[in-house]
Amino acid sequence: MSNPVLENGQLYEVTIDKLNIRNKPKKNGELLGSLSKGERISVLAASGDWKAFLYQDKLAWVFSKHLKAV
């Protein structure tokens, strides 16, 4: 896994019906919740194909292939 790269709050929108939120940038990370299509997040960091944002006051990760910059 590469070191996270800071993204400085870039806004992204979810492009699929349900996007899982994980506690680490891996598909087997603990499931913390999900986002719905059209929801927007402010991304703080990226690691490979994953983007990090604040979720319930903690850093959480989503798979970036299902996000688009807005």
Phi, psi and omega in degrees: 000133180280161177292141179299145177251132180292141182242354170060038171077019177304135181274132177231151179245141179285134185249001176237165185300320182218120180245117182289141177256127183243160180273354175209161184281060179214149180295338179263011175294156180300134180281120182259339183162200179208160175247153179255158179307133178093343177292151181241144177230153176259108187279131182259334183202163177225146176216108183060235181270016184242149177237141181252145177210169178276125179229117183051047178065017177231154176287127181226163188234145173227153181286121191288344180295343182254024177234151171228141178292141178236000000 
